[in-house]
Structures are given as structure tokens and as C-alpha cells.
Amino acid sequence: MKLIVLLIVSFAAGLEAATINPATGAGLQHDLATERFTTAPGTRELTKGATERFTTNPTTTTTTTTTTTTTTKPVNEYGFGLTSWNYVPGHRGGPSKWGIQNGNCFGQHQSPVNILTSHVKENKRLEFEVHNYNVTSSRFNLGNRNKDIAYTLSGWPPGSRNYIRFNGANYSLFEFNFHWGKENTRGSEHFVDSQRYAGELHIKHYNTKYKSHQEAKDKADGLLYWTFFLKVNSKNNNNTEMQKLINRFYITREGLSGFGITLSKTINVFKLLPAMLDKFFTYKGSLTEPPCYQSVRWIINTDPILLSEIQMTEFRKFRDSKNSNSSMGDNYRPVQSLYNRVVEANFDPTEVYGRTNERPSATRRPSATTGTRHTTKASSGVAIAAPCLLTTITILTAMLFTSMS
């Protein structure tokens, strides 16, 4: 009988630990990650500190790892040495294992995050200026990195380099890349009130106090990523400027070309963007791939880039030559805990997202209309369910003690 009572108490403690911290979003990460990986052979449980327990069969098997240091050939522009890193849940090179070879990935200022608008701090003193984007068409190299596609800057007209001024510092453009899902209900790295989009565009800049992005990559004030969500609008309403990029996708479709393809036509990045650029979220975070340097100032616009279903499908035709030439997609990192960080906005979030203190449900699936924010009265479902079960357990425990006496 004592053993039964101990098991019941342990189960109750586990339920209590699984509730969501409304101030930090801690606890939310596990549910979002589990939702993402429902097709995996097992379940994945993330806990504070980004540890992992992965169940591969009905009998629970706990896998533990030890920290080792190896030296291998760098595979990306940031010089990270783990050649097998990927986005596959439970894999030895998957997101939860990135920190084994680079402790930054287990840090407390990691990206992406779930932006809870009711906890966003309004700050209208944020300085954000865009320079030369509306007049400059620059030359880029297009590359299939077998995990995403990227456009690396290779040239621009004299005296008209694209740059952003944020809070007194200048950040110069060096690259932009895309992340996307294999379905329209997922793909973006960041969430807004637990809602995700079909994809995400990162326009990358480095602080001009440094000579290059290579020098700036690991500095606390080194990088700025100007970010836009990709939203599927309709099947036939193509984004004209995006189509110009898509028309050249065939060059690197199979992932064999690296960064050796210089596009014959210049690209005006500004024309890819939505008409409204006046509202954004911002916070301090990290690269969303190894080596996870905590050096990124994120500027996340509220208005998404609209694409057609046909255009979104073109992204999914890219192949990963290092992974049996499989279809590329779902190339996003799971959301990370905010810990003590604060997300700011240059606008009042209640004007756009409404005035509510409700917590978004961590377990509900996104709506079919990708990127459309909606609230739910089931948002406190996790917190409600646990007390009900705890009450039942308390009654059962009392009955056991009565029968023992």
C-alpha cells in the first residue's frame, strides 16, 4: 500500500511540473515540439535546459548523452564542425543534440521563440531605419545548402549598399535565406501567440563596426536579422517579385551547386516585402542553427509576405543531396524558452491582437488558414486539467489510508 501511495504522489508532482509558466512560456516548448513531431516513431519531451528523453517503443527507453569534443570539417558559413547536424527529431544530429558539441545551443538567449503578445512590452522609442533598400538592386549568389536556400550578397552599386540603422548602430546586408514547412500549417521558426506560418524569411545584416559578418558573427552586438513570415494567400494569386526568384530555383534544385551560382539578374530585396513595414517585434537572441551564437538582434515584422499555393510548392521541390536526395522542408528549429528576456514592440500590441490575458493553448493545432491569428478559450486547458486530476488523486489517497487503518 505504501508503494501505491508513493506512486500516486509522484504522478501528482509530475503533473504539477508540467504546467505552463505564464510569465516566461516555460513548459510551452514541450507541447509545441511534441505537436511538431507527431509523425516521428515515438514522442519527444523537452525540459528546461534542453535535455531530451526519446521513446522508441512502448517500453520507455531513456537515452543519455555525454559531452564530447571532436574536430571535423566546417559545413556552414559560421564554421560549425558537426557535419551531421540536421532538423530531424530524435536524431543524433537533431536540434536537441546541437549543444553537445556547442554549448551555445543550450544557452538562455536562444532563438526562435514563441511571442506572447500579452507579455510584449511597448517601446515607441525604438529607432529603426531602412537605407537604400527601395533604390538598390544588388547581385547575389544562390546556394542550396541541403538544409535551406540562401542568397549571399556578391555586389551592389557604388555608394548604395543596403543597410539598417537600429538604436544608433548600422547593420549592413550580407545574406537572406528561407525556412519552410512541408505543409502550410508549419514552416516558420518564430510563433506569434502559438500560431505559426508556412515559412519565414531572414534578411541578415552585420554590425558595420566589424569588418565582415565573419568577424561579427559571435559578438553580442554583431548581427541583426530582419524577419518576415510567409503566408499562403490563394492558389493563383502569385507574388510577382517572389516569382522572379522562383523562376531561378531550378539552378540549384538538386543541392549540388553550393554557392557557385551567381545570378545574372540583380535582386531588389525591398520589392519582396509587404507594403506595411511600420510594426515589428524585437528581442535579443541567437542564430537558429549551429553554432547558435547569441549575437542576433531580431526584428520581426507583423505583416507577412503573401505567396500562392503554387509558389509555396516550389520551395518544397528542393532536394537534400546529403540525405538521399530527399525533399527539403520542415527546416526550422523548435521554439526556445525566453527565460528572463523581454520581447518589445514599437506599437501597442492590443491595437493589432486585442486586449486579452488569455494564454494560447500549447496543444491546439494551428488553423488551416496559415498565419491567421486566433484566440481560444481553451487556452487555460493545461492548467485546468491538472488541478482536476490532483483532486481525484487526493480522494483516492485518502481512501487508501482509510482502508489501511
C-alpha positions as CSV (number, residue, x, y, z in Angstrom):
1,M,0.0,0.0,0.0
2,K,2.8,2.4,0.8
3,L,4.3,1.8,-2.6
4,I,0.9,2.7,-4.3
5,V,0.7,5.9,-2.3
6,L,4.2,6.9,-3.3
7,L,3.5,6.3,-7.0
8,I,0.3,8.4,-6.8
9,V,2.2,11.3,-5.1
10,S,5.0,11.1,-7.7
11,F,2.4,11.2,-10.5
12,A,0.8,14.3,-9.0
13,A,4.2,16.0,-8.7
14,G,4.8,15.3,-12.4
15,L,1.5,16.9,-13.4
16,E,2.3,19.9,-11.4
17,A,5.7,20.3,-13.0
18,A,4.2,20.1,-16.5
19,T,2.0,23.2,-16.2
20,I,2.9,26.3,-18.2
21,N,4.6,29.3,-16.6
22,P,2.5,32.2,-18.0
23,A,5.3,34.7,-17.4
24,T,8.1,33.0,-19.3
25,G,6.3,30.5,-21.6
26,A,8.4,27.7,-19.9
27,G,6.6,24.4,-20.3
28,L,5.2,25.5,-23.7
29,Q,8.2,24.3,-25.6
30,H,7.5,20.6,-24.8
31,D,3.9,20.7,-26.2
32,L,4.9,22.6,-29.3
33,A,7.8,20.2,-30.0
34,T,5.6,17.2,-29.5
35,E,2.9,18.6,-31.8
36,R,5.5,19.1,-34.5
37,F,6.9,15.6,-34.3
38,T,3.6,13.6,-34.2
39,T,4.8,11.6,-37.2
40,A,8.0,10.5,-35.6
41,P,8.4,6.9,-34.3
42,G,7.9,7.9,-30.7
43,T,7.5,11.1,-28.6
44,R,9.9,13.8,-27.7
45,E,9.9,15.5,-24.3
46,L,11.9,18.7,-23.8
47,T,12.6,20.0,-20.3
48,K,14.3,23.2,-19.0
49,G,17.9,23.1,-20.0
50,A,17.0,21.5,-23.4
51,T,17.6,17.9,-22.3
52,E,15.8,15.1,-24.2
53,R,14.1,11.8,-23.5
54,F,13.1,10.0,-26.6
55,T,10.8,6.9,-26.5
56,T,11.3,4.5,-29.4
57,N,8.9,1.7,-28.4
58,P,6.1,1.0,-25.9
59,T,8.7,0.2,-23.3
60,T,10.2,3.6,-22.2
61,T,13.9,3.8,-23.0
62,T,15.9,6.8,-21.7
63,T,18.8,7.8,-23.7
64,T,21.6,9.8,-22.1
65,T,24.5,11.5,-23.7
66,T,27.8,12.7,-22.5
67,T,29.6,15.9,-23.6
68,T,32.4,15.2,-26.1
69,T,34.6,17.4,-28.2
70,T,35.5,16.5,-31.8
71,T,37.1,18.3,-34.6
72,T,35.5,17.9,-38.0
73,K,35.4,19.9,-41.2
74,P,33.1,23.0,-41.1
75,V,30.0,22.7,-43.2
76,N,28.4,26.2,-43.0
77,E,29.5,29.8,-43.2
78,Y,29.8,30.0,-39.5
79,G,32.4,27.3,-39.2
80,F,30.5,24.8,-37.1
81,G,32.1,21.4,-37.0
82,L,29.2,19.0,-36.6
83,T,28.9,17.7,-40.2
84,S,25.7,15.7,-39.4
85,W,23.6,18.4,-37.8
86,N,20.0,18.4,-39.1
87,Y,16.4,19.2,-38.1
88,V,15.3,15.6,-37.6
89,P,13.7,15.0,-34.2
90,G,15.4,12.3,-32.1
91,H,18.4,12.1,-34.5
92,R,21.9,12.3,-33.1
93,G,22.4,15.4,-35.1
94,G,18.9,16.9,-34.4
95,P,18.2,20.2,-32.6
96,S,18.2,18.8,-29.1
97,K,21.7,17.5,-29.6
98,W,23.3,20.6,-31.2
99,G,24.5,21.8,-27.8
100,I,26.5,18.6,-27.2
101,Q,29.3,20.0,-29.5
102,N,28.5,23.6,-28.9
103,G,27.2,24.8,-25.6
104,N,25.8,28.0,-27.1
105,C,22.8,25.9,-28.3
106,F,21.9,25.2,-24.7
107,G,22.1,28.9,-23.7
108,Q,19.4,31.1,-22.2
109,H,19.2,33.6,-25.1
110,Q,18.3,31.2,-27.9
111,S,16.1,31.6,-30.9
112,P,13.4,31.2,-32.2
113,V,10.8,32.0,-29.5
114,N,7.0,32.0,-29.2
115,I,6.0,35.7,-28.9
116,L,3.1,36.0,-26.5
117,T,1.6,39.4,-27.4
118,S,0.1,39.9,-23.9
119,H,3.6,39.9,-22.5
120,V,5.2,42.1,-25.1
121,K,6.4,45.5,-23.9
122,E,5.6,48.5,-26.0
123,N,8.6,50.8,-26.7
124,K,7.9,53.6,-29.2
125,R,11.5,54.9,-28.7
126,L,12.9,52.1,-30.8
127,E,14.9,53.5,-33.7
128,F,14.6,51.6,-36.9
129,E,15.6,53.0,-40.3
130,V,16.0,51.2,-43.7
131,H,18.5,52.7,-46.1
132,N,18.8,52.2,-49.9
133,Y,16.5,49.2,-50.0
134,N,14.0,50.9,-52.2
135,V,16.5,52.1,-54.8
136,T,19.2,49.4,-54.8
137,S,19.2,46.2,-56.8
138,S,22.1,44.0,-55.7
139,R,23.8,40.9,-57.1
140,F,23.6,37.6,-55.2
141,N,24.9,34.1,-55.3
142,L,22.2,31.5,-55.0
143,G,23.0,28.4,-53.0
144,N,21.3,25.2,-51.9
145,R,22.9,24.3,-48.5
146,N,21.0,21.0,-48.3
147,K,19.1,22.4,-45.3
148,D,17.8,25.7,-46.8
149,I,18.4,28.0,-49.7
150,A,20.3,31.2,-49.3
151,Y,21.2,34.3,-51.4
152,T,24.6,35.6,-50.5
153,L,25.5,39.2,-51.5
154,S,28.2,39.4,-54.1
155,G,27.9,43.0,-55.3
156,W,26.0,46.3,-55.2
157,P,26.0,49.7,-57.0
158,P,28.7,52.1,-55.6
159,G,27.6,54.2,-52.7
160,S,24.2,52.5,-52.3
161,R,24.7,49.5,-50.1
162,N,21.7,48.2,-48.3
163,Y,21.8,48.8,-44.5
164,I,19.6,49.2,-41.5
165,R,20.1,51.6,-38.6
166,F,18.8,50.3,-35.3
167,N,19.2,52.2,-32.0
168,G,22.3,54.1,-33.1
169,A,24.2,51.2,-34.9
170,N,24.4,50.5,-38.6
171,Y,23.9,46.9,-39.9
172,S,24.9,46.0,-43.5
173,L,23.1,43.4,-45.6
174,F,25.1,40.2,-46.3
175,E,22.6,37.4,-47.0
176,F,19.0,36.4,-46.9
177,N,17.6,32.8,-46.6
178,F,14.3,31.0,-46.3
179,H,12.8,28.4,-43.9
180,W,9.6,26.5,-44.8
181,G,7.4,23.5,-43.9
182,K,6.3,20.5,-45.9
183,E,2.7,21.7,-45.2
184,N,1.2,25.1,-45.0
185,T,0.4,24.7,-41.3
186,R,4.1,24.8,-40.3
187,G,7.4,26.2,-41.5
188,S,8.1,29.4,-39.7
189,E,10.7,29.4,-36.9
190,H,9.0,32.0,-34.7
191,F,5.5,31.8,-33.4
192,V,3.1,34.6,-32.5
193,D,0.6,33.5,-29.8
194,S,1.5,29.9,-30.6
195,Q,0.4,30.5,-34.3
196,R,2.9,29.6,-37.0
197,Y,3.2,30.4,-40.6
198,A,4.1,28.4,-43.8
199,G,7.6,29.9,-43.8
200,E,10.0,32.6,-42.7
201,L,12.4,34.9,-44.5
202,H,15.6,36.1,-42.7
203,I,17.3,39.2,-44.1
204,K,20.7,39.1,-42.4
205,H,22.9,42.1,-41.5
206,Y,26.1,42.6,-39.6
207,N,27.2,45.5,-37.4
208,T,29.4,47.8,-39.5
209,K,31.7,48.3,-36.5
210,Y,33.1,45.0,-37.6
211,K,34.9,44.3,-41.0
212,S,32.6,41.5,-42.0
213,H,29.8,39.2,-40.9
214,Q,32.5,36.6,-40.2
215,E,34.1,38.9,-37.6
216,A,30.7,39.9,-36.2
217,K,29.1,36.5,-36.0
218,D,29.9,35.7,-32.4
219,K,29.8,39.3,-31.0
220,A,27.0,40.3,-28.7
221,D,26.0,43.2,-30.9
222,G,27.2,41.5,-34.1
223,L,24.1,40.6,-36.2
224,L,20.6,41.9,-37.0
225,Y,18.0,39.7,-38.7
226,W,15.1,41.5,-40.4
227,T,12.4,38.8,-40.4
228,F,9.1,38.2,-42.3
229,F,6.6,35.4,-42.2
230,L,5.5,33.6,-45.4
231,K,1.7,33.2,-45.6
232,V,-0.2,31.2,-48.3
233,N,-2.8,33.6,-49.6
234,S,-4.5,31.8,-52.5
235,K,-3.8,29.2,-55.1
236,N,-3.5,31.6,-58.1
237,N,-2.5,35.0,-56.6
238,N,1.3,34.9,-57.2
239,N,3.7,37.3,-55.6
240,T,5.3,39.0,-58.6
241,E,8.7,39.7,-57.1
242,M,8.9,36.3,-55.4
243,Q,8.2,34.7,-58.7
244,K,11.4,36.2,-60.1
245,L,13.3,34.3,-57.5
246,I,11.3,31.1,-58.0
247,N,12.0,31.2,-61.8
248,R,15.7,30.6,-61.0
249,F,15.2,27.9,-58.4
250,Y,15.9,25.2,-61.0
251,I,19.6,26.2,-60.9
252,T,20.2,24.7,-57.5
253,R,17.2,22.3,-57.2
254,E,19.3,19.2,-56.6
255,G,21.6,20.7,-53.9
256,L,24.8,20.1,-55.8
257,S,25.9,23.6,-56.7
258,G,27.0,25.1,-53.3
259,F,27.3,28.8,-53.6
260,G,28.9,28.9,-57.1
261,I,25.9,30.2,-58.9
262,T,25.9,34.0,-59.5
263,L,22.5,35.1,-60.6
264,S,22.6,37.0,-63.9
265,K,19.9,39.5,-62.8
266,T,20.1,41.7,-59.7
267,I,17.5,41.5,-56.9
268,N,15.7,44.3,-55.2
269,V,15.0,42.8,-51.8
270,F,12.7,45.7,-50.9
271,K,10.2,44.6,-53.6
272,L,9.8,41.2,-52.0
273,L,8.4,42.7,-48.8
274,P,4.8,43.6,-47.8
275,A,3.6,47.1,-48.2
276,M,3.4,47.9,-44.5
277,L,6.7,47.8,-42.6
278,D,5.8,50.0,-39.7
279,K,5.1,47.4,-36.9
280,F,7.6,45.0,-35.6
281,F,8.7,42.9,-32.5
282,T,12.2,42.8,-31.4
283,Y,14.3,40.8,-28.9
284,K,17.9,39.6,-28.3
285,G,18.5,36.1,-29.4
286,S,20.7,33.7,-31.4
287,L,21.4,32.0,-34.7
288,T,18.7,29.3,-35.2
289,E,21.3,26.8,-36.4
290,P,24.7,25.6,-35.0
291,P,26.8,27.2,-33.6
292,C,23.8,29.1,-32.1
293,Y,25.9,32.2,-31.3
294,Q,23.8,34.5,-29.1
295,S,24.6,37.5,-31.2
296,V,21.4,38.3,-33.1
297,R,19.1,41.3,-32.7
298,W,15.8,40.1,-34.2
299,I,13.4,42.5,-35.9
300,I,10.2,40.6,-36.7
301,N,7.6,42.3,-38.8
302,T,3.9,41.7,-38.1
303,D,2.8,41.8,-41.7
304,P,3.6,38.6,-43.6
305,I,4.7,38.1,-47.2
306,L,1.8,36.6,-49.2
307,L,2.5,33.7,-51.6
308,S,0.3,31.5,-53.7
309,E,-0.1,27.8,-53.0
310,I,1.8,27.1,-56.3
311,Q,4.7,29.3,-55.2
312,M,5.0,27.6,-51.8
313,T,5.0,24.2,-53.5
314,E,8.1,25.3,-55.5
315,F,10.1,25.6,-52.2
316,R,9.3,22.0,-51.4
317,K,10.8,20.8,-54.7
318,F,14.3,21.5,-53.4
319,R,16.3,18.3,-52.8
320,D,18.8,17.5,-50.0
321,S,21.7,15.8,-51.7
322,K,23.3,14.8,-48.4
323,N,20.1,13.0,-47.3
324,S,19.3,10.5,-50.1
325,N,18.2,13.5,-52.3
326,S,15.1,13.7,-50.2
327,S,12.6,16.6,-50.4
328,M,13.7,19.6,-48.4
329,G,11.3,21.2,-45.8
330,D,10.5,21.4,-42.1
331,N,13.9,23.1,-41.8
332,Y,13.0,25.1,-38.7
333,R,14.3,24.9,-35.1
334,P,11.8,24.2,-32.3
335,V,10.9,27.3,-30.2
336,Q,13.2,28.0,-27.2
337,S,12.4,29.4,-23.8
338,L,12.5,33.1,-23.3
339,Y,13.8,32.8,-19.7
340,N,14.2,36.4,-18.4
341,R,14.2,38.1,-21.8
342,V,11.5,40.6,-22.8
343,V,10.1,41.0,-26.3
344,E,9.5,44.6,-27.2
345,A,7.3,46.2,-30.0
346,N,7.3,49.6,-31.5
347,F,3.5,49.6,-31.3
348,D,0.7,48.8,-28.9
349,P,0.0,45.0,-29.4
350,T,-3.6,45.4,-28.2
351,E,-4.3,47.5,-31.2
352,V,-3.5,44.6,-33.5
353,Y,-4.0,41.5,-31.4
354,G,-6.7,42.6,-29.0
355,R,-6.7,43.2,-25.3
356,T,-6.7,39.8,-23.6
357,N,-4.9,38.0,-20.8
358,E,-5.8,34.6,-22.1
359,R,-2.9,32.1,-22.6
360,P,-2.8,30.5,-26.0
361,S,-3.2,26.7,-25.9
362,A,0.1,24.9,-26.3
363,T,-1.6,21.8,-27.6
364,R,-4.1,23.1,-30.1
365,R,-3.2,22.7,-33.8
366,P,-2.8,25.8,-36.0
367,S,-5.8,26.9,-38.1
368,A,-6.0,25.8,-41.7
369,T,-5.5,29.4,-42.8
370,T,-1.8,29.7,-42.2
371,G,-0.6,32.7,-40.3
372,T,-4.1,33.9,-39.2
373,R,-4.0,34.6,-35.5
374,H,-6.9,33.5,-33.4
375,T,-7.6,33.2,-29.7
376,T,-9.1,30.3,-27.9
377,K,-11.0,30.0,-24.6
378,A,-9.3,26.6,-24.2
379,S,-6.1,28.4,-23.6
380,S,-6.0,27.5,-19.9
381,G,-6.8,23.9,-20.6
382,V,-3.5,22.6,-19.3
383,A,-3.7,24.5,-16.1
384,I,-7.4,23.4,-15.5
385,A,-6.8,19.7,-16.2
386,A,-4.0,19.3,-13.7
387,P,-6.0,20.5,-10.6
388,C,-8.9,18.3,-11.5
389,L,-6.7,15.2,-11.6
390,L,-4.9,16.2,-8.5
391,T,-8.2,16.4,-6.7
392,T,-9.1,12.9,-7.8
393,I,-5.7,11.6,-6.7
394,T,-6.2,13.3,-3.3
395,I,-9.5,11.5,-2.8
396,L,-8.0,8.1,-3.8
397,T,-5.1,8.6,-1.4
398,A,-7.5,9.3,1.4
399,M,-9.5,6.2,0.6
400,L,-6.3,4.1,0.7
401,F,-5.3,5.4,4.1
402,T,-8.8,4.7,5.4
403,S,-8.7,1.1,4.2
404,M,-5.2,0.6,5.8
405,S,-6.4,1.9,9.2
